[in-house]
Amino acid sequence: MPPFRPGPTARRLAASASLILLASCGSPETPAPQPEKPPATADQAPPDKPQERRGSAPINEFAFRQSGTQMLAPVPDAQDMKLSGGCDGNSPLVLTMFHGTPIDEDWFSIGFATQDPFGADATGTIPLSQLTWDNGASRPENLPPDSPVRTANRYLGKGTLTLETHIATPDVRRMAGRIEGHVEQYGRGLSADITIDFDINFTCHVR
């Protein structure tokens, strides 16, 4: 028997059915475009938390005032200063904020040690067993004028540390407050009352 071959009428009906099927299915639906989100504004941004680290440098703010003697070195900017010292939470806090090196004429340093062990929760007014101020560096008087040797013009005394902010967590380590005291340059009869306001990204113990 010869194979079945659809006639012209059958072929026209099949073609019509194919067109109807394509029309009903159509192309895949394109999702409607979503409106773009407006950019965040300052009003929408979360407010800064006072306990957050304020900057990448170790010292955020440093203000120094003195009365009683002559300034031999300029007060450095906070971002140009460094920190050294520390403690372990069971010992006194020993800390120095400085700029330069002791052989530079513009050497500047403030150092202190607390009288008692310094813990992670320490705040308020804390007595200092030692307070030092290096007011530049100069050639010792017993050396010839062409000597390159310089020694710090060091003032020693005592005072207090008043901590207004002290946060010691794994994410935030910050102290801010004031140092006040009376210091003397022994052997030269010079003295000064000094005040330092500071804000540093540092603590020596983490809760």
C-alpha positions in Angstrom: 0.0 0.0 0.0 1.5 3.5 -0.8 2.3 5.7 2.1 -0.3 8.2 3.3 0.2 11.8 2.0 -2.0 14.6 3.4 -3.9 16.5 0.8 -3.8 20.3 0.3 -6.8 20.8 2.6 -5.2 18.9 5.5 -2.0 20.8 5.1 -3.8 24.1 5.3 -5.6 23.1 8.4 -2.4 22.0 10.1 -0.7 25.3 9.2 -3.6 27.2 10.6 -3.5 25.2 13.8 0.2 25.9 14.2 -0.3 29.7 13.8 -3.1 29.7 16.4 -0.9 27.8 18.9 2.0 30.2 18.4 -0.3 33.2 18.8 -1.7 31.8 22.1 1.7 31.0 23.5 3.6 34.0 22.4 7.1 34.9 23.5 8.2 34.6 27.1 6.9 37.4 29.2 9.5 40.1 30.1 9.2 41.2 33.7 8.2 44.7 34.2 11.1 47.0 35.1 11.4 47.8 38.8 11.8 51.4 39.9 15.3 52.3 41.0 15.8 52.9 44.7 16.7 56.5 45.5 20.3 56.9 46.7 20.8 57.1 50.4 20.9 60.6 51.9 22.5 62.0 55.0 19.0 62.0 56.6 18.6 58.3 55.9 22.1 57.3 57.2 22.3 55.9 60.7 23.7 58.4 63.2 27.2 58.0 64.3 27.6 56.2 67.6 29.7 58.0 70.1 31.6 54.9 71.0 32.8 54.2 67.5 36.4 54.5 66.5 36.8 58.0 65.2 39.7 57.7 62.9 42.5 55.5 61.6 45.3 57.3 63.4 46.0 56.4 67.1 45.3 59.9 68.3 42.0 61.6 67.2 42.4 64.9 69.2 45.2 66.4 71.2 45.2 69.9 72.8 48.0 71.1 75.0 48.1 74.2 77.3 50.7 75.3 79.7 51.5 78.3 81.9 54.7 79.2 83.7 57.5 78.6 81.1 58.5 79.1 77.5 57.5 76.8 74.8 60.6 75.5 73.1 58.8 73.1 70.7 55.5 73.6 68.8 52.5 71.5 69.8 52.1 68.9 67.1 49.0 68.1 65.2 47.1 65.0 66.6 47.5 63.1 63.3 51.3 63.5 63.5 51.6 62.0 66.9 52.2 58.4 68.1 51.4 56.3 71.2 53.6 53.9 73.2 53.0 52.1 76.5 50.1 50.2 77.9 49.1 47.8 80.7 47.4 44.4 81.1 44.3 45.3 83.1 46.0 44.4 86.5 48.8 47.0 86.4 49.1 50.8 86.2 48.6 52.4 82.8 51.8 53.8 81.5 51.3 55.8 78.3 53.2 58.3 76.2 51.9 60.5 73.4 54.8 61.9 71.3 56.1 63.5 68.1 59.6 63.1 66.7 62.7 61.7 68.5 64.5 63.0 71.5 67.4 64.2 69.4 65.1 66.5 67.4 64.8 70.1 68.6 61.0 69.9 68.0 60.7 66.8 70.1 57.4 66.8 72.0 56.2 64.2 74.5 53.6 63.8 77.2 53.9 60.7 79.4 52.1 59.5 82.5 51.6 56.6 84.8 48.6 55.9 87.0 49.1 55.4 90.7 46.9 52.3 90.8 46.1 49.4 88.5 44.1 50.5 85.5 41.1 48.3 84.6 38.8 48.1 81.6 36.0 49.9 83.5 38.2 52.8 84.8 36.5 56.2 84.6 36.5 59.4 86.5 39.5 61.1 88.1 42.5 58.9 88.5 45.7 60.0 90.4 49.0 59.9 88.5 52.2 58.7 90.1 54.2 60.4 87.4 53.6 63.1 84.7 56.3 64.1 82.2 56.5 66.8 79.6 59.4 66.9 77.1 59.5 70.5 75.8 61.8 70.1 72.8 65.5 69.0 72.9 68.6 71.1 73.2 72.4 70.8 73.4 73.7 70.3 77.0 75.4 73.4 78.3 78.6 71.5 79.1 79.1 70.5 75.4 80.7 72.7 72.7 78.5 74.7 70.4 79.2 72.5 67.4 78.2 69.3 69.3 75.3 67.4 67.6 74.2 65.9 70.9 70.7 66.9 72.1 68.8 65.9 75.2 65.1 66.3 76.1 64.1 69.4 78.1 62.2 67.2 80.5 59.7 68.4 83.1 58.6 66.0 85.9 55.7 66.1 88.3 52.4 64.6 89.2 48.8 65.2 88.4 45.4 63.6 87.5 43.8 61.8 84.6 40.1 62.4 84.2 38.5 59.9 81.8 35.2 60.9 80.3 35.0 58.1 77.7 36.5 54.7 78.1 35.4 51.8 75.9 37.3 48.6 75.9 35.5 46.1 73.6 36.9 43.8 70.9 35.5 46.2 68.3 36.1 49.5 69.9 39.0 50.6 72.0 38.9 54.3 72.9 39.7 56.7 75.7 39.0 60.4 75.9 39.6 62.8 78.8 41.9 65.3 80.4 45.3 65.3 82.0 46.2 68.0 84.5 49.3 68.5 86.6 52.3 70.6 87.8 55.7 69.7 86.5 59.2 71.0 87.1 62.6 71.0 85.3 64.9 70.0 88.1 68.2 71.8 88.4 67.0 74.8 86.4 64.2 76.2 88.6 61.6 76.0 85.8 58.1 74.8 86.3 54.7 74.8 84.6 51.1 73.9 85.0 49.9 71.8 82.1 46.6 70.6 80.7 46.1 68.1 77.9 42.7 67.2 76.4 42.9 64.0 74.3 40.9 61.4 72.4 42.8 58.2 71.5 41.9 54.9 69.8 43.5 52.9 72.6 42.9 50.9 75.7 45.2 48.4 77.5 42.5 45.9 78.4 39.4 44.5 76.6 36.3 43.4 78.5 
